[in-house]
Amino acid sequence: MSWRPNISGSSKPKYLALVEALERDIRSGALRDGERLPPQREIAASLDITIATLTKAIQEAARRGLVTAKTGSGTFVRAGDHAPAADSLVFDLSLNTVPSAPAKPFLDAALEAIGRRRESETLCAYEPATGSEAHRAAMARWLRQRDLAAAPASLLLTHGGQHALAACFHALTRPGDMILCEQWTYTGIRRLAELCHVRIEGVAMDAEGLDPADLADKLRTTGARLVVCTAAVQNPTTATMSLERRRKVIAACAAAGALLVEDDIYGALSGDGVPPLAALAGDRVIHVSSVSKCLAPGVRLGALVAPEHLLPALQNALMSLQWTAPTLWAEMFGVMMETGTLERCIAAQRKEALRRLALFGEVLGVAPSTTLPSYHTWLAIPEPWSPDDFIGELLTAGVKVSPAQHFAVARPARPSARFCRVCLGGGDDMAQLREQLLRLRAVLNGGARISATIA
């Protein structure tokens, strides 16, 4: 067929405009039940959009029950009752989160204990934006398990890791400044850079993360004085720095007079035994920690540990971004510290993460990119697949992962972007996870056709 959707004049994002055009044409009868849509690459070319945008539109259309995707056959119109397709996505391999089941008994018990105290007038009142002394002391005790000897006075509580990173950007940069980070980076870094009107440039990476030589070169050529990086189980690549690598990264920053912002959000879950950057050079490193990746994503509690002379600026930024402390979450954290359930909860998440990584290796026959506990792994896209075709074929199979280009600092992504991030924590049903991995294996081992997105 020769369906050509009309998305001109729509003020909505292109993928949503395309879904609405599809729905209009189904209702008008221009598209009939059971008809196969044109090749994805053909639709994308006719609308001058990327394959990634088109696959996002098809996935949303499938969620709404407008189409159904069949592996090896294509995408077909469903013009009936618009009930979601039976083979639609049930376990999201693109969502980098942690499952709820391992933490549930511990979180439920902590919330019940808080409820019995009947202290809502305290827990729901204003607190200092950086947290009460008792809550900061509890966080300092926990961070000692990461070899970080932080005094409560040098520690600021935050509403999660993103809040902490935002405070660093607001306090330490000015519009037009240059910041360095990994060449593949967490997408929240790009969003913060846009929000604060600063520039970012990626530093080359290998299996241990930042390349010290390229870091030193870019510090010299760009004049950047702020570096943001992750030393343990980096997102998306899972790269983890050795002790020697951490020291070289610190030395490169020291030689250039640059500050390091260490995003250690995965450190607690991974059980990384190497001291964090802040433990090796506390006068040059701002340490960002959070419990969202080792307890539950909605527990919005994090911490900033910084050199004393930076604390006032960071505190002012935190207050501008959030007027009061995350008191309820901090209290729950404190209860779990007191009862010993915090470490039991984290241990349960580590055990579950390792179980899922083992399942990934068993089903795919490919070793995960990390041996440390992690709910995400970095998968190479084999030749002769193109990344767009591979991601599109996975979507046709009902599997959603995140292509490397989503994390690339350089725009467009370099030709070496032959990877995707596969997340294993997006649900509690292991049977569904196994099914998704089996579908991933079928595409991975099936070999690329002439154009996988147009079959």
C-alpha positions in Angstrom: 0.0 0.0 0.0 1.1 3.6 -0.3 -0.2 5.2 2.9 1.3 8.7 3.4 0.3 10.3 6.8 -0.2 14.0 7.0 1.4 15.6 10.1 1.8 19.1 8.8 0.3 21.8 11.0 0.5 19.8 14.2 2.2 21.5 17.1 2.7 18.2 18.9 6.0 16.1 18.9 6.3 14.4 15.6 5.8 10.9 17.0 2.5 11.9 18.5 1.4 13.8 15.4 2.1 10.6 13.4 0.0 8.5 15.9 -2.9 10.9 15.6 -2.7 10.9 11.8 -2.8 7.1 11.9 -5.9 7.1 14.1 -7.6 9.7 11.8 -7.0 7.5 8.8 -8.3 4.4 10.5 -11.5 6.2 11.6 -12.0 7.6 8.1 -11.6 4.3 6.4 -8.4 5.2 4.6 -6.7 2.4 6.5 -8.6 -0.9 6.9 -8.3 -3.5 9.6 -5.5 -6.0 8.8 -3.7 -3.8 6.3 0.1 -3.8 6.5 1.7 -0.4 6.9 4.4 0.6 4.4 8.0 -0.1 5.2 9.2 1.9 8.2 12.1 3.3 6.4 9.8 4.5 3.6 7.5 6.3 6.0 10.4 7.9 7.8 11.9 9.1 4.5 8.6 10.6 3.3 8.1 12.6 6.5 11.8 13.5 6.9 12.0 12.0 10.4 14.4 9.5 12.0 13.8 5.8 12.4 14.0 6.4 16.1 11.1 8.8 16.0 9.1 6.5 13.8 9.7 3.4 16.0 8.6 5.5 19.0 5.4 6.4 17.1 4.7 2.7 16.2 5.3 1.7 19.8 2.8 4.3 21.1 0.3 3.2 18.4 0.6 -0.4 19.5 0.1 0.7 23.1 -3.2 2.4 22.0 -4.2 -0.7 20.1 -4.1 0.9 16.7 -1.5 -1.5 15.2 0.0 -4.8 15.9 3.6 -5.8 15.1 4.5 -9.3 13.9 8.1 -10.4 13.8 9.2 -11.0 10.3 5.9 -9.8 8.8 5.6 -6.1 9.5 3.1 -3.7 11.2 -0.6 -4.2 10.7 -3.6 -2.0 11.3 -6.0 -2.9 14.0 -9.2 -1.0 13.3 -11.5 -2.9 15.7 -12.1 -2.0 19.3 -8.6 -0.5 19.7 -7.9 -2.8 22.7 -4.1 -3.1 23.2 -2.6 -5.8 21.2 -2.0 -9.1 23.0 1.7 -9.1 21.9 2.3 -5.5 22.9 5.2 -4.7 25.2 4.8 -6.2 28.7 8.3 -5.8 30.1 10.2 -2.6 29.2 13.8 -3.3 28.5 14.4 0.4 27.9 13.4 1.6 31.4 16.4 1.9 33.7 14.8 1.2 37.1 14.8 -1.4 39.8 12.1 -3.9 40.4 9.7 -3.4 43.3 9.5 -7.0 44.7 12.9 -7.2 46.4 12.4 -4.0 48.3 8.7 -4.2 49.1 8.8 -6.0 52.5 11.5 -3.6 53.8 9.9 -0.4 52.5 6.4 -1.5 53.7 7.8 -2.2 57.2 9.6 1.2 57.4 6.5 3.1 56.3 4.3 1.2 58.8 6.7 2.0 61.6 6.6 5.7 60.6 2.8 5.6 60.5 2.6 4.2 64.0 4.5 7.2 65.4 1.8 9.6 64.3 4.3 12.4 63.7 2.8 14.0 60.5 3.0 17.5 62.0 6.8 17.0 62.0 7.4 15.0 58.9 5.2 17.3 56.8 6.5 20.6 58.1 9.3 22.7 56.7 12.8 21.5 57.4 16.1 23.2 56.5 16.5 22.7 52.7 19.7 20.6 53.3 18.1 18.3 55.9 18.0 18.0 59.6 21.1 17.2 61.6 19.8 13.8 62.5 19.0 12.9 58.9 22.4 14.1 57.7 24.1 12.1 60.4 22.3 9.0 59.3 23.3 9.6 55.7 26.9 10.2 56.7 27.0 6.8 58.5 25.7 5.1 55.4 28.3 6.8 53.1 31.1 5.4 55.3 30.2 2.0 53.9 31.4 3.5 50.5 34.7 4.5 52.2 33.5 8.1 52.3 34.3 9.7 55.6 31.9 12.6 55.3 31.1 14.8 58.3 27.4 15.6 58.6 28.3 19.3 58.4 29.8 18.8 54.9 26.8 16.8 53.6 23.6 18.2 52.0 20.5 16.1 51.5 18.8 16.3 48.2 15.6 15.1 46.5 17.5 12.4 44.6 20.5 12.4 42.4 19.1 14.6 39.6 18.3 17.3 42.2 21.9 17.1 43.3 23.3 17.3 39.8 21.0 20.2 39.0 22.4 22.1 42.1 25.9 21.5 40.9 25.1 22.9 37.4 23.3 25.9 38.8 26.0 26.7 41.5 29.2 26.0 39.5 28.5 27.1 35.9 27.5 30.2 34.0 25.8 30.3 30.6 28.3 29.4 27.8 30.6 27.4 30.1 32.0 24.1 28.9 31.5 20.9 30.9 33.2 17.6 30.1 31.5 14.2 30.6 31.6 10.6 29.1 31.0 10.3 25.4 28.0 8.1 26.2 26.2 9.8 29.1 23.0 9.7 31.1 20.4 11.8 29.2 19.7 13.9 32.3 23.1 15.5 31.8 22.2 16.8 28.4 18.9 18.1 29.8 20.6 20.0 32.5 23.1 21.4 30.1 20.3 22.8 27.9 18.5 24.1 31.0 21.5 26.0 32.2 22.7 27.0 28.7 26.1 25.4 29.1 28.0 23.4 26.5 29.0 19.8 27.0 31.7 17.8 25.2 32.2 14.0 25.4 35.5 12.4 26.5 36.5 9.1 24.9 35.8 6.0 26.9 36.9 2.4 27.2 35.9 -0.5 29.4 37.0 1.5 32.5 35.2 4.7 31.6 36.9 8.1 30.9 40.1 7.9 29.0 42.6 9.9 31.0 44.7 11.0 28.0 41.7 12.3 26.1 40.4 13.9 29.3 43.7 15.8 29.7 43.6 16.8 26.1 40.1 18.1 26.2 40.6 19.9 29.5 43.5 21.7 27.8 41.8 22.5 24.5 38.3 23.4 25.8 39.2 25.3 28.9 36.6 23.3 30.8 36.8 23.4 34.6 34.1 21.0 35.5 34.0 17.3 34.7 30.9 15.1 35.4 31.5 11.3 35.4 30.5 8.0 37.0 33.2 5.7 38.3 31.1 2.6 39.1 28.7 0.9 36.6 28.3 4.0 34.4 25.0 4.6 32.7 24.7 3.4 29.9 27.9 1.5 29.4 28.4 -0.1 32.8 32.1 0.9 32.6 33.8 0.8 36.0 37.1 2.5 36.8 39.9 0.6 38.5 41.8 2.3 41.3 44.6 3.2 38.9 42.1 4.7 36.5 40.5 6.8 39.2 43.8 8.2 40.2 44.7 9.1 36.7 41.4 10.9 36.1 41.9 12.8 39.4 45.4 13.7 38.3 44.3 15.0 34.9 41.7 17.3 36.6 44.2 18.5 39.2 46.7 19.4 36.6 44.0 21.5 34.8 42.6 23.0 38.0 39.2 21.3 37.2 36.5 20.1 39.6 35.0 16.6 39.4 31.3 15.9 40.0 31.1 12.2 40.8 27.7 10.7 40.1 27.8 7.6 42.3 24.1 6.7 41.9 25.0 3.0 41.1 27.8 2.6 43.7 25.7 1.2 46.5 23.8 -1.3 44.3 27.0 -2.5 42.6 28.9 -3.1 45.8 31.9 -1.6 44.0 34.9 -2.2 46.3 37.1 0.5 44.9 37.0 3.8 46.9 35.0 6.5 45.1 36.7 9.5 43.6 35.7 11.7 46.6 37.5 9.3 49.0 40.7 9.7 47.0 40.6 13.5 46.5 37.9 15.1 48.6 39.2 18.6 48.0 38.6 18.3 44.2 35.5 16.1 44.0 31.8 16.7 44.7 30.2 13.4 45.4 26.6 12.7 44.4 24.8 9.8 45.9 21.2 8.5 45.9 19.1 5.6 47.1 16.8 5.4 44.0 18.9 2.7 42.2 19.3 0.5 45.3 15.9 0.8 47.0 13.1 2.2 44.7 13.0 4.9 42.1 10.3 6.9 43.9 12.4 7.2 47.1 13.7 10.7 46.3 16.6 10.9 48.7 20.1 11.8 47.7 23.2 13.5 49.1 25.9 16.0 48.1 29.3 15.8 49.7 31.5 18.7 48.8 34.6 20.7 49.8 33.7 23.2 52.5 34.2 26.3 50.3 31.6 25.1 47.8 28.9 24.3 50.3 27.3 27.8 50.5 26.8 28.0 46.8 25.4 24.5 46.6 23.1 25.1 49.5 21.7 28.2 47.8 21.1 26.2 44.6 19.3 23.5 46.5 17.1 26.0 48.1 16.3 27.6 44.8 15.4 24.3 43.3 13.5 22.8 46.3 12.6 24.9 49.4 12.5 22.1 52.0 14.3 18.8 52.6 13.0 15.4 51.6 12.0 14.8 55.3 9.7 11.8 54.9 12.1 9.9 52.7 15.0 10.8 55.0 13.0 9.6 58.0 12.2 6.3 56.3 15.9 6.0 55.4 16.8 6.6 59.1 14.3 4.0 60.3 15.8 1.4 57.9 19.3 2.3 59.1 18.3 1.9 62.8 16.7 -1.5 62.2 19.3 -2.8 59.9 16.8 -3.4 57.1 18.5 -0.9 54.8 21.5 -3.1 54.1 19.2 -6.2 53.9 17.1 -4.4 51.3 20.2 -3.4 49.2 21.5 -7.0 49.5 18.2 -8.3 48.1 18.4 -5.9 45.2 22.0 -7.0 44.5 21.0 -10.6 44.6 18.1 -10.0 42.2 20.3 -7.9 39.8 22.8 -10.7 39.6 20.0 -13.2 39.0 18.8 -11.2 36.1 22.2 -10.6 34.6 22.7 -14.4 34.8 19.4 -14.9 33.0 20.5 -12.4 30.3 23.7 -14.4 29.7 21.9 -17.7 29.7 19.2 -16.7 27.2 21.3 -14.6 24.9 24.5 -16.6 25.1 26.3 -13.3 25.5 28.1 -12.2 28.7 26.7 -9.1 30.3 28.9 -6.0 30.1 29.5 -6.0 33.8 30.0 -8.6 36.5 28.9 -6.2 39.3 25.2 -6.1 40.3 23.4 -3.9 37.8 19.9 -3.7 36.2 21.3 -2.5 32.9 23.9 -3.8 30.5 25.5 -2.6 27.2 24.9 -4.8 24.2 26.9 -4.7 21.0 24.8 -4.7 17.8 26.3 -7.3 15.5 27.2 -6.8 11.9 25.7 -6.5 9.3 22.8 -4.9 11.3 22.5 -1.2 11.1 21.6 0.2 14.5 18.3 1.7 13.1 17.3 -1.6 11.5 18.2 -3.6 14.7 16.2 -1.3 16.9 13.3 -1.3 14.5 13.2 -5.1 14.2 13.2 -5.4 17.9 10.3 -3.1 18.1 8.5 -5.2 15.5 9.2 -8.1 17.8 7.7 -6.2 20.8 11.0 -5.5 22.4 12.0 -1.9 23.3 15.7 -1.1 24.2 17.6 2.2 24.1 20.0 2.8 21.2 23.4 4.2 21.8 22.5 7.4 19.9 20.1 8.3 22.8 23.2 8.7 25.0 25.7 10.2 22.6 27.0 13.6 23.5 28.2 14.2 19.9 25.4 15.0 17.5 24.9 13.1 15.3 26.3 10.0 17.0 29.6 8.7 15.7 29.6 5.6 13.4 30.9 3.6 16.4 27.5 3.8 18.0 26.8 0.1 17.5 25.4 -0.5 20.9 22.2 -0.5 22.8 21.3 -0.4 26.5 19.2 -3.3 27.7 17.5 -2.8 31.1 16.5 -5.8 33.3 14.6 -4.1 36.1 11.5 -2.9 34.4 9.1 -5.3 36.1 8.7 -8.1 38.6 7.5 -10.9 36.3 10.6 -13.1 35.5 8.6 -15.1 32.9 7.9 -11.9 31.0 11.6 -10.9 31.3 12.6 -14.3 29.9 10.1 -13.9 27.0 11.5 -10.5 26.1 15.1 -11.8 26.2 14.0 -14.8 24.0 12.6 -12.3 21.5 15.8 -10.3 21.7 17.8 -13.4 21.1 15.7 -14.3 18.0 16.5 -10.9 16.4 20.1 -11.0 17.6 20.8 -14.4 16.1 18.4 -14.2 13.1 20.7 -12.1 11.0 19.8 -8.8 9.2 17.6 -9.0 6.2 18.0 -6.6 3.3 16.2 -4.1 5.4 14.9 -5.4 8.7 12.4 -2.5 9.2 10.5 -3.2 6.0 9.8 -6.9 6.1 
